[in-house]
Structure formats: C-alpha cells, structure tokens
C-alpha cells in the first residue's frame, strides 16, 4: 500500500511538472475543446441544411416550418452560447441552453435509446457542468440560473457540480468498455481504464487519473474515429466526425478537471483535512 502511494505521488509530481508550461492556458484550451462538438454540429447543420430538413420531414415527420425553426434554433444556440462559455460570459445560462439542445436533438433524431449516443452526451454534459463549476469557483457570485437550489451556498453548488461532472465524464469509457468484441488488448485497456475512471469518480489522485484518461481517449479517438481517412461520399464520414468532436469535448472536460481539481467532495480534498 505504501509502495502504491509513493508511486502515485511520484507520478502526480511528474504530471504537475509536465503541466506547468501550459497551466495558465489550460482552462481556456479546456473550454474550447468542451464546446468543439457544438461548433462542429452547428456548421454541419448549416452546410447540410437541405438534407437535415429532408431527414426531419421524411424520417421524423416534422412539418417543414418546424424543422426549419428547430435547426435554426439549434445552430444559432450552439454557436452563440459556445462562444459565451469560451469568453466566460453568462456561463450558467449558456450551460443550461446547450444541455437543452443536447436533449432536444436526442429526441428529435430518435437517439434516446442509443446507448453510446446517450453515454457520450452525458459525458459532454459532465464537461459543461465543470465549466459551470469553474465559473462559480472564479466569481463566487450570488446569482445563478439554478433557482431550484436556494438552500445551497455557492461553495456547495460548486462542489456538487464538480462531483456530477466527474461522474458523467467517465460514462463514455464505460460505453467503450462494454461495447464491441473482446480480446486480450481490449481487456487490458478496459481494466486500466476502468480503474482510472473509478479514481476520477471518487477523486483519488484525480489529476493523475484524468491525465491518463486524456491520453487514452486521444489514442482511442484517433484510431476509432479517424473520419479524415474516409472518402467524402461515404455516409460514415459524418458519423465518425461527429463522434470525434464529441470525444474532443470530453477530453476538454477531463483537462478542465486537471486544471480546477476534483472539488470538495473527493478523496483528495478530504485527505487534506486530516
């Protein structure tokens, strides 16, 4: 146990040393990556406007004007409120509206019961919650869009947002672990990844485990979602690109976790009190 503890401490010191040059810029980079999938989705809707309208009309039985309004609202909201998050302006309302867009798209495109889509979007929502937590941590403002929680102080909200963000972020890895064919390499990666996910959830060596998951997710994303290698005429290209940018957003959430820490409801913070 002491050997494991000393090893983890050495690894965490090495991680802090590697992060030192980019630490001042890490929050901005993280916020941009978190909202990257919304920019990609907005530009894809605008680029494929006719195809999107036709799909909603023919496959989802949307009236023509409803499809136009829905797509317009989604594309404008994703570009506008993603920019607000990057610029740290009205972060609370922006997070709420982008979360609404995620839910609306799941219903409109009939993907509510698609497990991987569901897990990926929960993970993206976890990244948005960490943006909200960072905003509260930075401003400590008394104003909040979450009026349904009047009994909680700003500090308590910050802690609960970080906890919810940590839990949601790792759901994508659970989807990777249980989705697909099993082999020796997959079992090894799944075992190590599952352990790192557990460490992130409980907040044990959270910065180290989040850094490891960032590295693992980058490798998986490049190998699995390599949309640039698929021909333009292949319909799978758009799906792979969508998945690629969603993984980028989750990577941004994990980097933001590295930047702001796991929060008060974590093993790392509780350990400091003793």
Legacy VTK file of the C-alpha trace (Angstrom):
# vtk DataFile Version 3.0
C-alpha trace
ASCII
DATASET POLYDATA
POINTS 274 float
0.000 0.000 0.000
2.842 2.388 0.901
4.606 1.482 -2.344
1.463 2.260 -4.365
1.038 5.558 -2.528
4.644 6.638 -3.095
4.445 5.629 -6.766
1.238 7.603 -7.310
2.792 10.637 -5.601
5.835 10.480 -7.893
3.616 10.158 -10.944
1.488 13.114 -9.815
4.610 15.251 -9.329
5.721 14.347 -12.846
2.271 15.239 -14.204
2.402 18.627 -12.441
5.837 19.271 -13.920
4.603 18.456 -17.437
1.508 20.647 -16.981
3.473 23.627 -15.647
4.214 25.327 -19.032
0.595 25.146 -20.227
-1.128 25.539 -16.852
-2.013 29.246 -17.353
-3.658 28.419 -20.693
-5.237 25.106 -19.696
-8.683 26.479 -18.670
-9.121 28.320 -21.987
-7.980 25.291 -24.003
-10.316 23.076 -21.977
-13.347 25.312 -22.509
-12.692 25.448 -26.257
-12.425 21.654 -26.510
-15.585 21.163 -24.441
-17.670 23.226 -26.872
-15.862 21.993 -30.021
-18.600 19.445 -30.740
-21.256 22.195 -30.681
-19.373 24.264 -33.261
-18.910 21.204 -35.479
-22.580 20.297 -35.173
-23.733 23.858 -35.921
-21.584 24.170 -39.053
-22.640 20.704 -40.220
-26.331 21.685 -39.891
-25.733 24.853 -41.928
-23.670 23.016 -44.560
-26.226 20.215 -44.910
-29.328 22.312 -44.326
-31.476 20.779 -47.068
-30.510 17.226 -46.137
-31.211 17.904 -42.455
-34.643 19.381 -43.210
-35.479 16.484 -45.508
-34.465 13.930 -42.871
-36.618 15.559 -40.189
-39.566 15.779 -42.604
-39.348 12.325 -44.130
-37.965 10.200 -41.279
-39.123 12.068 -38.175
-42.367 13.509 -39.634
-41.590 17.118 -38.721
-43.668 19.777 -40.504
-41.452 21.806 -42.865
-41.591 25.011 -40.812
-40.977 23.139 -37.544
-37.854 21.517 -38.996
-36.599 24.944 -40.132
-37.189 26.522 -36.721
-35.655 23.580 -34.870
-32.475 23.545 -36.964
-32.155 27.331 -36.876
-32.539 27.456 -33.109
-30.021 24.664 -32.633
-27.333 26.060 -34.922
-27.592 29.630 -33.588
-27.720 28.488 -29.958
-24.716 26.203 -30.309
-22.534 28.883 -31.910
-23.661 31.730 -29.661
-23.606 30.028 -26.272
-20.454 28.028 -27.012
-18.733 31.347 -27.637
-20.137 32.670 -24.339
-18.569 29.732 -22.486
-15.175 30.297 -24.127
-15.317 34.006 -23.269
-16.610 33.255 -19.727
-19.770 35.305 -20.254
-23.160 34.145 -18.911
-21.780 30.656 -18.336
-24.784 29.461 -16.308
-27.470 30.235 -18.914
-25.156 29.011 -21.677
-24.670 25.640 -19.985
-28.422 25.302 -19.428
-29.278 26.086 -23.066
-26.590 23.793 -24.513
-27.803 20.978 -22.259
-31.316 21.635 -23.579
-30.001 21.441 -27.149
-28.417 18.047 -26.382
-31.700 16.716 -25.006
-33.727 18.160 -27.870
-31.505 16.593 -30.509
-31.688 13.183 -28.831
-35.483 13.294 -29.021
-35.734 14.871 -32.481
-33.339 12.424 -34.149
-34.711 9.382 -32.310
-31.474 8.592 -30.484
-32.792 8.486 -26.927
-32.313 4.724 -26.703
-28.952 4.611 -28.490
-26.622 3.628 -25.616
-23.361 5.063 -26.990
-25.044 8.315 -28.052
-26.627 8.569 -24.615
-23.326 7.966 -22.777
-21.361 10.357 -24.991
-23.857 13.139 -24.443
-23.920 12.562 -20.701
-20.131 12.859 -20.754
-20.344 16.116 -22.746
-22.879 17.364 -20.182
-20.343 16.499 -17.485
-17.852 18.790 -19.208
-20.447 21.584 -19.292
-21.063 21.143 -15.558
-17.341 21.514 -14.922
-17.460 24.788 -16.891
-20.249 25.885 -14.553
-18.180 24.820 -11.556
-15.167 26.748 -12.817
-17.332 29.824 -13.286
-18.624 29.605 -9.700
-15.124 28.981 -8.398
-13.842 32.035 -10.239
-16.614 34.524 -9.491
-18.303 33.246 -6.321
-21.346 35.209 -7.471
-24.662 35.091 -5.652
-26.618 34.936 -8.869
-27.383 31.625 -10.519
-29.820 30.210 -13.040
-30.410 27.214 -10.774
-33.045 28.845 -8.631
-34.411 25.438 -7.683
-31.477 25.015 -5.288
-31.874 28.040 -2.985
-30.803 26.081 0.080
-27.274 25.558 -1.281
-24.489 28.115 -0.967
-22.293 28.926 -3.954
-19.484 26.848 -2.459
-21.810 23.845 -2.089
-23.083 24.217 -5.652
-19.509 24.339 -6.878
-18.710 21.064 -5.098
-21.814 19.272 -6.358
-21.297 20.448 -9.931
-17.739 19.110 -9.820
-18.916 15.784 -8.416
-21.640 15.442 -11.073
-19.165 16.471 -13.764
-16.635 13.847 -12.659
-19.241 11.083 -12.645
-20.703 11.995 -16.040
-17.335 12.432 -17.750
-16.292 8.817 -17.266
-19.516 7.320 -18.657
-18.085 7.397 -22.172
-15.336 4.989 -21.132
-17.899 2.606 -19.711
-19.536 2.620 -23.125
-16.213 1.823 -24.813
-15.533 -0.949 -22.304
-18.831 -2.767 -22.777
-19.344 -2.042 -26.484
-17.538 -4.213 -29.021
-15.741 -7.528 -29.296
-13.440 -8.661 -26.521
-9.783 -9.591 -26.946
-6.665 -9.521 -24.780
-5.690 -5.940 -25.636
-9.243 -4.739 -25.072
-9.376 -6.485 -21.698
-6.117 -4.848 -20.573
-7.188 -1.378 -21.752
-10.641 -1.864 -20.203
-9.180 -2.912 -16.849
-6.746 0.011 -16.664
-9.342 2.482 -17.959
-11.976 1.256 -15.516
-9.551 1.709 -12.618
-8.751 5.263 -13.766
-12.479 6.008 -14.114
-13.057 4.861 -10.540
-10.232 7.116 -9.340
-11.781 10.105 -11.136
-15.236 9.426 -9.672
-14.023 9.187 -6.063
-11.449 11.942 -6.582
-8.411 9.815 -5.672
-5.321 11.175 -7.435
-7.878 12.788 -9.711
-5.437 14.935 -11.678
-3.194 11.982 -12.464
-6.062 9.671 -13.404
-7.730 12.384 -15.537
-4.431 12.972 -17.364
-4.159 9.253 -18.040
-7.730 9.149 -19.375
-6.968 12.138 -21.636
-4.034 10.236 -23.135
-6.078 7.053 -23.506
-9.035 8.876 -25.045
-6.802 10.686 -27.550
-5.380 7.372 -28.755
-8.829 5.741 -28.970
-10.259 8.783 -30.742
-7.512 8.850 -33.373
-7.784 5.122 -34.055
-11.563 4.661 -33.927
-12.945 7.980 -35.192
-10.476 8.696 -37.999
-13.033 10.446 -40.214
-10.330 12.102 -42.352
-9.409 8.697 -43.815
-12.968 8.040 -45.064
-13.987 9.157 -48.557
-16.251 12.222 -48.797
-19.019 10.213 -50.444
-19.154 7.677 -47.617
-22.032 8.375 -45.225
-19.936 7.077 -42.296
-17.649 10.111 -42.561
-20.174 12.434 -40.891
-20.857 9.954 -38.073
-17.150 9.466 -37.395
-16.513 13.218 -37.434
-19.393 13.784 -35.016
-18.024 11.115 -32.653
-14.506 12.552 -32.995
-15.556 16.034 -31.894
-17.666 14.672 -29.057
-14.592 12.832 -27.779
-12.655 16.105 -28.073
-15.268 17.756 -25.863
-14.922 15.039 -23.244
-11.139 15.429 -23.431
-11.654 19.121 -22.697
-13.767 18.239 -19.656
-11.027 15.986 -18.304
-8.423 18.712 -18.891
-10.618 21.184 -17.011
-10.782 18.676 -14.165
-6.980 18.637 -14.173
-6.994 22.440 -14.062
-9.527 23.095 -11.280
-9.167 19.863 -9.293
-11.778 17.340 -8.152
-13.561 19.657 -5.688
-14.560 19.359 -2.049
-16.487 16.089 -2.432
-13.432 13.979 -3.241
-10.870 11.787 -1.524
-8.047 14.183 -2.398
-9.766 17.127 -0.682
-10.907 15.129 2.335
-7.359 13.866 2.821
-6.124 17.447 3.195
-8.408 17.911 6.222
-6.651 15.180 8.204
LINES 1 275
274 0 1 2 3 4 5 6 7 8 9 10 11 12 13 14 15 16 17 18 19 20 21 22 23 24 25 26 27 28 29 30 31 32 33 34 35 36 37 38 39 40 41 42 43 44 45 46 47 48 49 50 51 52 53 54 55 56 57 58 59 60 61 62 63 64 65 66 67 68 69 70 71 72 73 74 75 76 77 78 79 80 81 82 83 84 85 86 87 88 89 90 91 92 93 94 95 96 97 98 99 100 101 102 103 104 105 106 107 108 109 110 111 112 113 114 115 116 117 118 119 120 121 122 123 124 125 126 127 128 129 130 131 132 133 134 135 136 137 138 139 140 141 142 143 144 145 146 147 148 149 150 151 152 153 154 155 156 157 158 159 160 161 162 163 164 165 166 167 168 169 170 171 172 173 174 175 176 177 178 179 180 181 182 183 184 185 186 187 188 189 190 191 192 193 194 195 196 197 198 199 200 201 202 203 204 205 206 207 208 209 210 211 212 213 214 215 216 217 218 219 220 221 222 223 224 225 226 227 228 229 230 231 232 233 234 235 236 237 238 239 240 241 242 243 244 245 246 247 248 249 250 251 252 253 254 255 256 257 258 259 260 261 262 263 264 265 266 267 268 269 270 271 272 273
